[in-house]
Amino acid sequence: MEDHTRSIRYPVETPPEGIETIEIAEGILWFRLPLPMALDHVNIYALREDTGWTLIDAGMNTRAGRTLLGEIMQGPLEGRPVTRVIVTHHHPDHVGLAGWLQSEHGAELWSPRTAWLFARMLVLDTQERPDPRNLTFLRRGGASAEMLARKAEERPFNFADVVAPMPLGYRRIAEGEILKAGGRRWEVRMGNGHAPEHATLWCLDAPIVLGGDQLLPSISPNIGVFATEPDGDPLAEWLASCGRLARFADEDQLVLPGHKVPYTGLPTRLSQLAENHYGALERLVEHLGQPRRATECFGILFKREISEPLFGMALAESVAHLNHLWLAGRATREVDPDGAYLWRST
């Protein structure tokens, strides 16, 4: 396969730290908020308005995140108000402080409809013990009896743990809409796969794209199936999105992603993001020459050992690839005596 990495460039290789901001384009400040996980940051972009700032995404609702954002608002953002938050998608590291900015600072929330509905629903759904469907999903994936017994007694992750309460009301952004932010016009183009109805913003006045997690450099976003839609095929949506967005991409666009650092070379990156999964699917088809549980596909898909903190995301991505093959007629599945799916190439 041809090596395309030389066409991807990183204009700023050292990201901002702490309360530091970088003016990554005229009128656009880039800073980071901390995340309590292996991917330890999320990028936030502040677009200068006449009366304040528009923020692109909002980090997680943690004490460290709220404190740092408050310091940045008083420091680099000059004490001017955050008047609007545009959330690209519903994941907690992007929507976590949106409600806090609404209720404590009077910001408007702009969001895709699906993102707002998911976030508001999930923040109201608090569980002390796992829903039985979550345990069934783990069993179907091949989780051990010991893990299932332990998970049944543990408090699961709750969206509300890291997402601030979201007051009623938002302003919808939709596919094809042209909105104004930071003195520029931006066209909304939706992606799917990593999150349903994920907004990307393509500037009509300068070669800039606000890419969220749909257009990450150097890492691939998680494409996962969960107990909420266990037979879903988000991978098909992801691959379709890569192809559709590629029609609008050119080499000179500065992509401002949700994680890692800004880059140019978007056509190559979109090709890589699709090819990564096509390659994984072909490895998986060969691996499924013998019946396999989803957990027995980790090595072939991720090429490394998966520790327990990463088990849930690894299982979600494995099932996404297996479902894609199954729904395309390239694999079959049946339930083994332990209640796990056994997958096999057709």
C-alpha positions as a printed NumPy array, in Angstrom:
array([[  0.   ,   0.   ,   0.   ],
       [  1.283,   3.468,  -0.872],
       [  2.541,   5.534,   2.055],
       [  0.492,   8.744,   2.154],
       [  1.778,  10.07 ,   5.482],
       [  4.017,  12.669,   3.837],
       [  0.982,  14.59 ,   2.58 ],
       [ -0.278,  15.165,   6.135],
       [  1.279,  18.178,   7.827],
       [  1.016,  19.514,  11.373],
       [  1.438,  23.308,  11.397],
       [  1.748,  23.365,  15.2  ],
       [  3.282,  20.226,  16.681],
       [  3.352,  21.394,  20.318],
       [ -0.185,  21.724,  21.723],
       [ -1.234,  24.31 ,  24.328],
       [ -0.954,  23.376,  28.003],
       [ -2.843,  24.571,  31.065],
       [ -4.417,  27.987,  30.523],
       [ -2.331,  28.556,  27.392],
       [ -4.138,  29.222,  24.112],
       [ -2.808,  29.253,  20.56 ],
       [ -4.327,  31.426,  17.839],
       [ -4.483,  28.625,  15.298],
       [ -6.222,  30.841,  12.704],
       [ -7.206,  34.482,  12.753],
       [ -9.827,  34.931,  15.46 ],
       [ -9.744,  31.249,  16.515],
       [ -8.069,  30.287,  19.79 ],
       [ -7.193,  26.651,  20.497],
       [ -6.935,  25.285,  24.02 ],
       [ -7.361,  21.954,  25.758],
       [ -9.376,  20.652,  28.683],
       [ -8.273,  17.563,  30.645],
       [ -9.902,  14.133,  30.466],
       [ -9.604,  11.416,  33.156],
       [ -8.628,   8.671,  30.705],
       [ -5.81 ,   7.456,  28.47 ],
       [ -6.74 ,  10.048,  25.839],
       [ -6.155,  12.797,  28.366],
       [ -7.383,  15.894,  26.532],
       [-10.093,  17.309,  24.306],
       [ -9.523,  20.272,  22.013],
       [-11.723,  23.333,  22.407],
       [-11.83 ,  26.152,  19.875],
       [-12.949,  29.661,  20.806],
       [-14.188,  31.832,  17.941],
       [-14.109,  35.572,  18.614],
       [-17.498,  37.302,  18.228],
       [-18.453,  40.973,  18.524],
       [-20.031,  40.396,  21.942],
       [-18.031,  37.435,  23.294],
       [-16.997,  33.965,  22.188],
       [-18.419,  30.888,  20.511],
       [-16.91 ,  27.653,  21.834],
       [-16.698,  24.524,  19.725],
       [-17.339,  21.634,  22.154],
       [-17.277,  21.78 ,  25.924],
       [-15.088,  19.125,  27.567],
       [-16.093,  16.89 ,  30.479],
       [-17.826,  18.067,  33.614],
       [-15.03 ,  17.426,  36.1  ],
       [-13.714,  19.707,  38.821],
       [-10.413,  20.058,  36.942],
       [-12.221,  20.843,  33.681],
       [-14.538,  23.463,  35.215],
       [-11.679,  25.134,  37.079],
       [ -9.42 ,  25.326,  34.048],
       [-12.176,  26.55 ,  31.75 ],
       [-13.037,  29.262,  34.265],
       [ -9.395,  30.364,  34.374],
       [ -9.179,  30.423,  30.583],
       [-12.382,  32.461,  30.354],
       [-10.952,  35.062,  32.721],
       [ -7.446,  34.956,  31.209],
       [ -6.935,  34.332,  27.481],
       [-10.639,  34.903,  26.715],
       [-10.279,  38.315,  28.38 ],
       [-13.312,  37.986,  30.631],
       [-15.603,  38.345,  27.605],
       [-18.655,  36.086,  27.881],
       [-19.124,  32.719,  26.198],
       [-22.341,  33.481,  24.363],
       [-22.699,  30.203,  22.469],
       [-21.496,  26.602,  22.566],
       [-21.638,  24.528,  19.388],
       [-21.496,  20.825,  20.285],
       [-20.314,  18.525,  17.487],
       [-21.708,  15.297,  18.983],
       [-23.144,  13.836,  22.172],
       [-20.13 ,  12.11 ,  23.712],
       [-19.364,  13.271,  27.264],
       [-15.944,  14.74 ,  26.486],
       [-17.637,  17.115,  24.022],
       [-20.941,  17.938,  25.736],
       [-19.945,  17.628,  29.407],
       [-19.78 ,  21.321,  30.342],
       [-22.386,  22.572,  27.879],
       [-25.17 ,  22.6  ,  30.482],
       [-22.885,  24.372,  32.979],
       [-22.102,  27.062,  30.405],
       [-25.826,  27.432,  29.774],
       [-26.981,  27.598,  33.381],
       [-24.011,  29.413,  34.953],
       [-22.897,  31.657,  32.102],
       [-25.992,  32.156,  29.945],
       [-24.54 ,  30.577,  26.808],
       [-26.775,  29.302,  24.024],
       [-26.413,  25.649,  23.063],
       [-26.333,  24.831,  19.347],
       [-26.281,  21.148,  18.463],
       [-27.467,  18.502,  16.006],
       [-30.889,  17.257,  17.084],
       [-29.716,  13.667,  17.603],
       [-26.771,  14.817,  19.712],
       [-28.998,  16.904,  21.981],
       [-31.613,  14.168,  22.348],
       [-29.009,  11.523,  23.185],
       [-27.196,  13.752,  25.672],
       [-30.339,  14.929,  27.446],
       [-31.73 ,  11.386,  27.628],
       [-28.506,   9.876,  28.925],
       [-27.873,  12.538,  31.556],
       [-31.283,  11.715,  33.064],
       [-30.644,   7.951,  33.103],
       [-28.74 ,   7.08 ,  36.283],
       [-28.28 ,   3.45 ,  37.318],
       [-26.799,   1.965,  40.474],
       [-26.487,  -1.489,  38.912],
       [-26.187,  -2.49 ,  35.253],
       [-29.293,  -2.975,  33.162],
       [-29.711,  -6.715,  32.403],
       [-29.35 ,  -5.905,  28.712],
       [-25.844,  -4.611,  29.309],
       [-24.918,  -7.88 ,  31.003],
       [-26.449,  -9.837,  28.125],
       [-24.38 ,  -7.791,  25.687],
       [-21.202,  -8.633,  27.627],
       [-22.171, -12.317,  27.696],
       [-22.876, -12.353,  23.968],
       [-19.465, -10.782,  23.413],
       [-17.667, -13.512,  25.318],
       [-16.945, -11.87 ,  28.681],
       [-15.801, -14.365,  31.312],
       [-18.125, -15.618,  34.051],
       [-15.909, -13.892,  36.609],
       [-16.192, -10.537,  34.825],
       [-19.964, -10.892,  34.452],
       [-20.402, -11.665,  38.147],
       [-18.283,  -8.679,  39.125],
       [-19.957,  -6.278,  36.71 ],
       [-23.389,  -7.303,  37.994],
       [-22.461,  -5.949,  41.45 ],
       [-20.629,  -2.805,  40.353],
       [-22.084,   0.64 ,  39.738],
       [-21.727,   1.206,  35.997],
       [-20.498,   4.36 ,  34.317],
       [-23.266,   6.921,  34.239],
       [-23.356,   9.773,  31.745],
       [-24.322,  12.14 ,  34.551],
       [-21.033,  11.364,  36.328],
       [-19.188,  13.609,  33.849],
       [-21.938,  15.605,  32.1  ],
       [-23.569,  18.604,  33.763],
       [-27.373,  18.749,  33.945],
       [-28.719,  20.111,  30.676],
       [-31.451,  22.725,  30.929],
       [-34.379,  22.469,  28.557],
       [-33.88 ,  24.064,  25.184],
       [-31.292,  24.262,  22.426],
       [-30.918,  25.527,  18.858],
       [-30.724,  22.774,  16.235],
       [-28.046,  22.753,  13.535],
       [-28.782,  20.642,  10.46 ],
       [-27.134,  19.218,   7.341],
       [-26.464,  21.872,   4.702],
       [-27.182,  24.816,   6.993],
       [-24.868,  27.807,   6.747],
       [-24.228,  29.434,  10.096],
       [-22.089,  32.383,  11.122],
       [-19.411,  32.118,  13.797],
       [-16.252,  34.085,  14.43 ],
       [-16.959,  36.453,  11.545],
       [-17.033,  33.588,   9.035],
       [-19.65 ,  31.463,   7.303],
       [-19.626,  27.702,   7.976],
       [-21.534,  24.95 ,   6.201],
       [-22.749,  22.073,   8.371],
       [-21.98 ,  18.594,   7.061],
       [-22.96 ,  15.576,   9.134],
       [-20.937,  12.442,   9.614],
       [-21.969,   9.168,  11.219],
       [-20.43 ,   6.033,  12.66 ],
       [-18.465,   7.377,  15.608],
       [-21.594,   9.168,  16.776],
       [-24.975,   9.588,  15.095],
       [-25.372,  12.948,  13.344],
       [-21.892,  14.251,  14.126],
       [-21.527,  17.864,  12.957],
       [-18.487,  19.028,  11.017],
       [-18.226,  22.704,  10.04 ],
       [-16.622,  23.685,   6.716],
       [-15.65 ,  27.333,   6.361],
       [-16.827,  29.066,   3.183],
       [-14.502,  32.054,   3.654],
       [-11.186,  30.353,   4.456],
       [ -9.699,  26.841,   4.124],
       [-10.643,  25.719,   7.653],
       [-12.66 ,  22.705,   8.822],
       [-13.881,  22.121,  12.378],
       [-13.75 ,  18.332,  12.385],
       [-14.646,  17.139,  15.899],
       [-13.964,  13.398,  16.204],
       [-15.092,  12.682,  12.646],
       [-11.794,  13.944,  11.192],
       [ -9.078,  12.992,  13.683],
       [ -5.389,  12.837,  12.753],
       [ -3.099,   9.928,  13.645],
       [ -5.741,   7.991,  15.624],
       [ -9.027,   6.423,  14.538],
       [-12.14 ,   7.227,  16.571],
       [-13.97 ,   4.351,  18.188],
       [-16.649,   2.811,  15.967],
       [-18.683,   0.831,  18.46 ],
       [-21.826,  -1.213,  18.957],
       [-23.389,  -1.131,  22.418],
       [-26.331,  -2.728,  24.207],
       [-28.538,   0.18 ,  23.155],
       [-28.488,  -1.103,  19.536],
       [-26.792,  -4.513,  19.626],
       [-27.446,  -5.377,  15.966],
       [-26.421,  -1.972,  14.604],
       [-23.915,  -1.364,  11.805],
       [-22.176,   1.942,  12.576],
       [-19.183,   0.842,  10.524],
       [-21.238,   1.026,   7.321],
       [-22.259,   4.573,   8.307],
       [-18.627,   5.483,   9.041],
       [-17.354,   4.225,   5.691],
       [-20.171,   6.005,   3.854],
       [-19.381,   9.239,   5.709],
       [-15.689,   9.059,   4.795],
       [-16.608,   8.733,   1.14 ],
       [-19.182,  11.517,   1.21 ],
       [-17.006,  14.024,   3.096],
       [-14.055,  13.282,   0.808],
       [-15.906,  15.123,  -1.977],
       [-15.454,  18.387,  -0.08 ],
       [-11.869,  17.872,   1.078],
       [ -8.718,  19.45 ,  -0.326],
       [ -5.071,  19.439,   0.661],
       [ -4.928,  23.033,   1.896],
       [ -7.746,  22.934,   4.434],
       [ -6.618,  23.361,   8.034],
       [ -8.517,  20.713,   9.999],
       [ -9.191,  21.53 ,  13.659],
       [ -9.918,  18.132,  15.26 ],
       [-11.41 ,  17.156,  18.608],
       [ -8.199,  15.461,  19.764],
       [ -4.495,  15.535,  18.899],
       [ -3.275,  18.485,  16.792],
       [ -4.515,  20.436,  13.757],
       [ -3.348,  19.262,  10.354],
       [ -3.592,  19.634,   6.59 ],
       [ -3.94 ,  16.831,   4.044],
       [ -7.586,  15.931,   4.611],
       [ -8.095,  13.895,   1.403],
       [ -5.315,  11.528,   2.431],
       [ -6.562,  11.352,   6.003],
       [-10.105,  10.432,   4.952],
       [ -8.694,   7.685,   2.754],
       [ -6.653,   6.373,   5.68 ],
       [ -9.637,   6.457,   8.029],
       [-11.59 ,   4.22 ,   5.646],
       [ -8.678,   1.956,   4.662],
       [ -7.946,   1.253,   8.329],
       [-11.299,  -0.487,   8.657],
       [-11.274,  -2.196,   5.278],
       [ -7.969,  -3.778,   6.253],
       [ -9.346,  -4.819,   9.636],
       [-12.354,  -6.443,   7.99 ],
       [-10.181,  -8.54 ,   5.684],
       [ -7.999,  -9.699,   8.598],
       [-11.148, -10.574,  10.487],
       [-12.64 , -12.616,   7.631],
       [ -9.505, -14.754,   7.56 ],
       [ -9.497, -15.074,  11.359],
       [-13.107, -16.289,  11.284],
       [-12.166, -19.388,   9.33 ],
       [-12.758, -20.995,  12.73 ],
       [-15.657, -20.004,  15.022],
       [-14.621, -17.123,  17.297],
       [-16.114, -15.087,  20.098],
       [-15.832, -11.311,  19.826],
       [-13.233, -11.314,  22.606],
       [-11.148, -13.727,  20.534],
       [-10.939, -11.094,  17.788],
       [ -9.196,  -8.429,  19.88 ],
       [ -5.704,  -9.486,  18.868],
       [ -6.395,  -9.557,  15.147],
       [ -8.164,  -6.185,  15.199],
       [ -6.03 ,  -4.199,  17.625],
       [ -2.68 ,  -6.027,  17.372],
       [ -2.024,  -5.593,  21.094],
       [ -3.109,  -6.812,  24.475],
       [ -6.348,  -5.237,  25.722],
       [ -6.342,  -4.343,  29.412],
       [ -9.585,  -4.389,  31.41 ],
       [-10.043,  -0.569,  31.392],
       [-10.164,  -0.775,  27.592],
       [-12.295,  -3.931,  27.448],
       [-15.626,  -2.182,  26.902],
       [-14.439,  -0.047,  24.005],
       [-12.571,  -2.965,  22.443],
       [-15.669,  -5.167,  22.655],
       [-17.84 ,  -2.424,  21.139],
       [-15.482,  -1.991,  18.185],
       [-15.076,  -5.737,  17.66 ],
       [-18.84 ,  -6.243,  17.564],
       [-19.149,  -3.337,  15.112],
       [-16.829,  -5.12 ,  12.683],
       [-18.475,  -8.498,  13.233],
       [-21.965,  -7.046,  12.75 ],
       [-20.811,  -5.403,   9.531],
       [-19.652,  -8.744,   8.147],
       [-22.792, -10.51 ,   9.392],
       [-25.195,  -7.979,   7.891],
       [-23.258,  -8.089,   4.61 ],
       [-23.623, -11.88 ,   4.506],
       [-19.896, -12.451,   4.976],
       [-20.208, -14.084,   8.414],
       [-22.667, -16.128,  10.425],
       [-23.266, -16.196,  14.161],
       [-24.765, -18.679,  16.61 ],
       [-25.   , -18.874,  20.384],
       [-22.648, -21.247,  22.197],
       [-23.524, -23.106,  25.459],
       [-22.176, -20.184,  27.539],
       [-24.474, -17.69 ,  25.842],
       [-21.754, -16.096,  23.69 ],
       [-22.013, -15.511,  19.968],
       [-19.708, -17.615,  17.833],
       [-18.882, -15.877,  14.553],
       [-17.623, -17.609,  11.422],
       [-16.859, -16.546,   7.846],
       [-19.337, -17.732,   5.25 ]])
